[in-house]
Amino acid sequence: MTRNYSDKAYETLRDRIINGGLRPSAPLDIHRIASEFEMSITPVRDAIKRLEADGLVEVIPRSGTFVRHFTVQDLIKGYELVEALDGMAGYLLAERVAAGDVDGQELEALLKPLVDRMEENLDRDQARIWAELDGQFHQIIFDMSENALIASSYYSVRDQMKSVLSFVSPIYVDRANSVREHRLIIAAIAAGDSEKARKLCQDHRHLVREILKKLLLQI
């Protein structure tokens, strides 16, 4: 039962952190959270330890526990990793298509509706919906690349970046251009063109990294 409560506390806090309900540097009072969630402090403490392992929470000795504050520099470093991971995931999936392990048309039928919906949600006030669809798109590619190490590494850094990107993306990311890039990625992977898929996936992430580098110069 404690484990179920711990999972509930973990998932709720993680969702709040990633989606901006708990802002960077916000203090996490274990007793207050336990009272709000109507559970003992043990599962809340366990949940916070898991969030700390995820890199979403930091414990500062003699000060307390806080939502981790990610800087633009942290995001740039994260995107350096994601750029490499995304390129390899696209390459591996295209390779599977070329080998006949994945049907290119079926893959296209799976990914295209997500991109169509992204194109229907380009307005700034629809940025969160757009980002969720974008996340689903990339998750399919990572999952179908059949490399669990690459996928788990991506999910870890993605969650760390999401809390900050939820504020950056609506303002600085050209979502219409990103939609076009997604369609090119689909075409390359569905055609089994591994090298082209790798380059498109990496270039897709590289654009965001360049945006972040420009933001760093403005700080």
C-alpha positions in Angstrom: 0.0 0.0 0.0 2.9 2.4 0.8 4.2 1.8 -2.6 0.9 2.8 -4.2 0.9 6.0 -2.2 4.5 6.6 -3.1 3.7 6.2 -6.8 0.7 8.5 -6.5 2.8 11.2 -4.8 5.7 10.8 -7.3 3.4 11.0 -10.4 1.5 14.0 -9.1 4.6 16.0 -8.1 6.4 15.0 -11.3 3.5 16.2 -13.4 3.3 19.5 -11.5 7.0 20.1 -11.9 7.1 19.3 -15.6 4.0 21.3 -16.5 4.9 24.3 -14.4 2.5 23.8 -11.5 5.5 23.8 -9.3 8.0 26.5 -10.4 11.8 26.2 -10.4 13.2 26.8 -6.9 9.8 26.2 -5.2 10.3 24.7 -1.8 8.8 21.2 -1.2 7.5 20.8 2.4 7.1 17.1 3.0 4.6 17.5 5.8 2.4 20.0 3.9 2.5 17.7 0.8 1.6 14.7 2.9 -1.4 16.6 4.4 -2.6 17.7 1.0 -2.3 14.2 -0.5 -3.9 12.7 2.7 -1.0 10.2 3.3 1.8 9.8 5.7 5.2 11.4 5.2 6.9 8.1 4.3 5.6 7.7 0.7 6.1 11.5 0.1 9.7 11.2 1.2 10.1 8.2 -1.1 8.6 10.1 -4.0 10.9 13.0 -3.4 13.9 10.7 -3.4 12.8 9.4 -6.8 12.4 12.9 -8.1 15.9 13.8 -6.9 17.2 10.7 -8.7 15.4 12.0 -11.8 17.2 15.3 -11.5 14.0 17.3 -11.0 14.5 18.0 -7.3 17.5 19.1 -5.3 18.1 18.7 -1.5 20.2 21.6 -0.1 21.7 20.7 3.3 20.3 22.9 6.2 18.1 24.7 3.7 15.5 22.2 2.5 14.2 20.5 -0.6 13.4 22.5 -3.8 12.3 22.1 -7.3 15.5 22.1 -9.3 16.2 25.4 -11.1 17.5 24.7 -14.6 19.4 27.5 -16.3 19.6 28.1 -20.1 23.1 26.6 -20.0 21.6 23.5 -18.5 19.1 23.3 -21.4 21.9 23.8 -24.0 23.8 20.9 -22.5 20.7 18.8 -22.4 20.0 19.6 -26.1 23.6 18.6 -27.0 22.7 15.1 -25.7 19.2 15.0 -27.2 20.6 16.1 -30.6 22.8 13.0 -30.6 20.2 10.7 -29.2 17.4 11.8 -31.6 19.7 11.4 -34.6 20.6 7.9 -33.6 17.0 6.9 -32.8 15.9 8.2 -36.3 18.8 6.3 -37.9 17.9 3.0 -36.2 14.2 3.2 -36.9 14.9 4.0 -40.6 17.3 1.1 -40.6 14.6 -1.2 -39.3 12.3 0.0 -42.1 15.0 -0.7 -44.7 15.4 -4.2 -43.2 11.7 -4.9 -43.4 11.3 -5.1 -39.7 8.9 -2.1 -39.6 6.4 -1.2 -42.4 7.1 2.3 -43.6 3.5 3.0 -44.6 2.2 1.8 -41.2 4.8 4.0 -39.5 3.7 7.0 -41.6 0.1 6.3 -40.7 1.0 6.3 -37.0 3.0 9.5 -37.1 1.3 11.7 -39.6 -2.0 12.2 -37.6 0.1 13.6 -34.7 1.8 16.1 -37.1 -1.6 17.0 -38.6 -2.9 17.8 -35.1 0.3 19.8 -34.3 -0.5 21.9 -37.4 -4.0 22.6 -36.1 -2.5 23.9 -32.8 0.0 26.5 -33.8 -1.3 29.4 -31.8 0.7 30.5 -28.7 -2.2 29.7 -26.4 -2.2 26.1 -27.8 1.6 25.6 -27.2 1.0 23.0 -24.4 -1.2 20.9 -26.7 1.4 21.2 -29.4 4.2 20.2 -27.1 2.3 17.1 -25.9 1.8 16.0 -29.5 5.4 16.7 -30.3 6.4 14.6 -27.3 4.2 11.7 -28.5 5.8 11.9 -32.0 9.3 11.6 -30.6 8.4 9.0 -28.1 7.2 6.7 -30.9 10.5 7.1 -32.7 12.5 6.3 -29.6 10.3 3.4 -28.6 10.4 1.9 -32.1 14.2 2.3 -32.5 14.4 -0.7 -30.1 17.4 0.6 -28.2 16.2 0.8 -24.5 19.4 2.6 -23.4 19.0 5.4 -25.9 15.2 5.7 -25.1 15.8 5.8 -21.3 18.5 8.4 -21.6 16.2 10.6 -23.7 13.3 10.3 -21.3 15.5 11.3 -18.4 16.9 14.4 -20.0 13.5 15.3 -21.6 11.7 15.4 -18.3 14.5 17.6 -16.8 14.1 20.1 -19.7 10.4 20.1 -20.0 9.8 22.3 -17.0 11.8 25.1 -18.5 10.9 24.5 -22.1 7.2 25.0 -21.2 8.1 28.7 -20.7 10.6 29.0 -23.6 8.8 27.2 -26.4 5.6 29.3 -26.7 7.7 32.4 -27.3 10.8 31.4 -29.2 10.1 28.1 -31.1 8.8 28.4 -34.7 6.1 25.8 -34.5 5.0 26.0 -38.1 8.6 25.4 -39.3 8.9 22.6 -36.8 5.8 20.9 -38.3 7.5 21.0 -41.7 10.6 19.4 -40.2 8.4 16.6 -38.6 7.0 15.8 -42.0 10.4 15.5 -43.6 11.5 13.2 -40.7 8.5 11.0 -41.4 9.3 10.8 -45.1 13.0 9.9 -44.5 12.3 7.2 -41.9 9.4 5.7 -43.9 11.6 5.5 -46.9 14.3 3.7 -44.9 16.9 6.4 -45.6 18.9 6.1 -42.4 21.5 8.8 -43.0 18.9 11.4 -44.1 16.7 10.5 -41.1 19.7 11.0 -38.8 20.6 14.4 -40.2 17.0 15.6 -40.2 16.5 14.5 -36.6 19.7 16.2 -35.5 19.0 19.4 -37.4 15.6 19.5 -35.9 17.1 19.6 -32.4 20.0 21.8 -33.5 17.6 24.7 -34.3 16.3 24.7 -30.7 19.8 24.5 -29.3 20.8 27.6 -31.4 17.7 29.5 -30.1 18.9 28.7 -26.5 22.4 29.8 -27.3 21.1 33.2 -28.5 19.0 33.5 -25.3 22.1 32.8 -23.2 23.8 35.8 -24.9 20.9 38.0 -23.9 21.1 37.2 -20.2 
